[in-house]
């Protein structure tokens, strides 16, 4: 067994031991406090010093991603004005392995004065922070995985695991949906999958070439190659833009192959167009459009017309633009 594996197992064992020794009544009280806080439009404030402060920031960030107002309060700055962020109905999660962190002890009376409940993720019972908190979540460890038993390693892993578990149970109990989560992650792939719509990426109809069904081959080629669109819509009325067909580069190639070259001059848009192109609405999720393009078994689809219920073309959605957006179907 490598040293790395050994240290990972030490930390994993410490987290497993924490799961066994946490007081269920304290855990339930913690959730009741959190529930009351968010019901009353309060904030979650997390605080810690040093490595515990880094863990506190992570816990605040995790709850924020669930749509909860959560912020990290630096206890070193709190007594010099930053306590102004704390208000009635807020709840504080305080982290300290020793339970005697001076800066945390100093801010607790000011939190209490604002009637803020304190949940302690603390490594030592009967410490001053333990006595001051309304709830105690035991994050004590037998020793750090650090061979010197000095660097905060196992203790911070346990504290972080408790914070993650609180957030995870909150997701389960409050039935936070994938869409709720995605709304706070609009730049991530999940957020894009659940929020990005076809209308967000489409090329508007004002930038699209519309052909009359009787247009000839040279006009079709000109429209297809102009602006690099690679497709043009066929409509009997250029004003209403109600489409009756779509011509893509592929349609043109297939049409020319189907007809002998001496007939090419007679070809019209109506002879080359796909009469029943697959279309989507503007509200279609971009990820669904991507799946439709990539999974179509009849023929490859590189462009989808976006239409309303009357088949009026609103725009075109290209596979290229979906890929460029960073959207992934995997």
N, C-alpha and C positions, 0 to 999 in steps of 0.2 A: 504493500500500500504506500502510495506517495505521501509526502508531507502535506501537500495541498489537499488531497482527499481526506486525510486525517483531520485537518482543521475544519473542513466543511462538515464532516460528520460530528465534530464536537459542537459546532453551532446548530446543526440540525437537531441533535439530541437535546440541547438547551431549549430550543423552541418547543420540542415535543414535551419536555418536562413542564414548561410554562403552561401549556394547554391543560395539563393534568391538575395543576395547583391553583389555577385561577378560581376565585370565589364566584360562583354563578350568581349569587344574590347581588354582589358588587357589579358584576357585568350588567345585569338587568337594570340596576339603578342607573348605571351610566347611560344606557339606552333611553331610559325614561327622561333623564336630564337633557339628552340630545334632542329627543322628540319634542319636549316642551320648548326648548330653545328655538328650534326651527319653526314650530307652530306659531310662535309669537314673533316671528321675523327677526330673531336674534342671529348673531354671528358665532362662528366657532373660532376661538383664538387659541393658537398653540404657542408654547414657549419652552425654551430650553437653552442651555449654554454649551458652547463647544460642539462636540459630536452630537450631543443630545439636541442641540439647536438645529443641526442639519436634519436629523430625524423628524423634528417638529415641523420643519419646513415641508418635508415630504408628506407628512400626514395632512397638513393644510392643503397642499396641492392636490392630493388625492380626493379629499372631500370637495374641493372647488370643482373638480372635474365631474362631480355628480350633481352640480347645480346648486351647491350649498355655499353661502358666503363664508369663506374660511380664510384667515390670514395668520401669518406668523408675526408674533410680537417679540422683538429683541429685548430681553430683560435689561440689557445694559443701557438701552436708550429709553426704556419705558418710564423711568423716574425723571427723565429730562424732557417730557412732553408727549412721548408716544402713547402714554396711557390714555390719551384723548380718544383713541380708537375704541376703547372699551366702554360698553354701556349696559344698562339693565337689560335683561333677557339674553345676554350673551352667555356662552359657556366657555370655560378654559380647559385645555388639556395641557398639563404641566409635566415635563419630563426631567427626571433626575435619577441617575443611578445611585448616588450616595444618599439622596433624600435630604441633603444639607446644603445644596447649592445656594450660596448667599444671595445672589441676585434674584433668584426665584422666591426665596423667603421674603425678601424685601417688597416684592410687588403684590404678594398675596393679600395683605390687609387692604390694599387699594382696590383690588378686584372684589374683595368681600364688601367693601363700602359701596360698591356699585351693584350689590346683590347678584354677583356672578358666581355660579356654581363651578367648582373646580374638580376636575377628574385628574387624578395623579397616576402616571405610569412611572412607578418608583421602584428602585431596586432594594430598598431597605424599610422594613416595618419599624414602627416606633420612632421614626425620624421626624424632624420638625415639619417637613413638607407632608409626610404621611398624616400627621396629626391635624394639619390645616386643611387638607383636602376633604371634599364631600364623598369622594369615591376613590378607592385604592385598587389599582390593577397591578398585581405583583409581577415585576419584571426582573426579579433577582436572579442571579446566576451564581453557580459555585465558583467559577473562575473565568477569566477571559481566555479566549483561544490563543491569544498572544503568548508566546513562550515565556515572556517576562511577567505575564499576568498584570500588565500595565496599560497597554493601548486598548481603548474602548473598541472591542470587536464583538465578542459574544453578547455583551450587554446591549449594544446598539442594535444588533440583529434581532434580539428578542423584543426590544421596544418597538422597532419598526414593524415586526410581525404582528404585534398587538394592534398597532395603528391600522395596518392593512386589514386585519381581521374585523376591526370595528367598522371600517368602511365597507367591507364585503358583506357583512351581516346587514348593514344599513341598506345596501342595494337590494338584498333579498327581501327584507321586511317592508321596505317602502315601494317595492316593485318598480325600481328604476329600470326603464326600458333601454334597449340599444339606441333608440332614437333620442331619448333624453341624454344619454351619454354622448352621442354623436353631436348634438347641438353645441356641446362645449369643446368639441374636437373638430371644428370645421376643416382644419388643414390636414388632418390625418386621413388615411385611406378609409377607415371606418366612417368618419364624418362625411367624407365625399360620397361614400356608397349610400348613406342614408339621407343626405340633404341635397346633393347636387342634382339638378333637373336638366332635362334636355334643353329647355329654353335658356339655361345659363351658358350653354356652349354652342348653341346653334348660330349659323350664319343667317341673318335676317333676310326675309324675302326681298327687301329693297336692294340687296346685293346679288340677287340671283337672276340669271337669264331665263326668260320664259319664251318658249318656242311655240309657234302656231303648228298644228298638226301637218300642214301642207309645206312647211319649210323644207328646203332641199339639203343635200348632203354637205355642200360647202358651208352653208350657214350653220349646220349642226356642228361640224368640225371647228368652225370659228368660235362658237359659243362654248364648246367643251374645253378648248385650250385656253380661252381668255381667262385671265386671273387665276389660272391653275385650279379651278373649281373641280373639274373632272366629272361634272354632271350638269344637266339642265332639265328643267321641268317643262312639260308640254301642257299647254292650256289653250282652250278655244277663246278665252277672254283674258287679255293681258291686264285688264283693269281689276277684275275680281280675283285673279290668280287661283282660280279653281283648277286643280291639276287633274288631268285625265291619264297622265303617264309620266314616266321618268326615263331619261336616256343617260347612261353612264358610259365611261370608256369601254367597259366590258360589253355593254349592249351594242355599241358601235362595231367592235371587233367581231362579235358573234354575227351581227347583221351582214357585214361585208363578207364574211366567210360563207354565209348561207346563200348569198346571191352571187352569180357570176359577174365579173368585172364590167361586162358590157351593159349590165343593168343598173350599175351604181348611180348613174346620172338620173335615173328615174326614182330612186329611193327618196322617201319623204319621212319626216319625223314620226308619223303614225305607223310606218313600216318597221321602224327600229326601236321604238319605245317599249318599255315594260308597261303593259296596260293596267296591271293591278299591283303596283309597287307596295311593298310593306311600308306602312306609315305608323307614326307614333304621335301622341299628344304632347303638348309643351310641358305638361306636368309629369311626364314619364321620368322616373329616376334614371339618371345617366348610366348607372350600373346595369339597369335592366336593358337599356339600349345596347350597351356593350355586349351583354350576354346574347342578345338577339342577333347582333352582327357576327359574333364569333361562333355561335352554335348552330347557325342555319345550315342545314345539310343539303338543301337543294342547290344553292349557289352562294358564293361569297358575297357579303354585303359590305360595301365601303361607305355608303351614304344612305341616310334615312330621311325622307321628307317628314317634316313636322306640320301637322294639319289640325284644323278644328273639326267640329262635327259635320260641317258642310263641305269638307275636303278642300277648304281654302288653305293654300300653302302659307305657313307662317315663317318657315325657314328650312334649312337643311342641316342635318347633323352628320359630321364626317367621323369615321373611325379614327382618322389622324388626330382630330381635336380631342377625342376621348382619351387617347393614349397620351397626348401632350399634357392633359390636365393632371396626369399622374394617377389616374384611376386604375385600379387593378381588379381583375376578375378572379384572382386566385385567393 
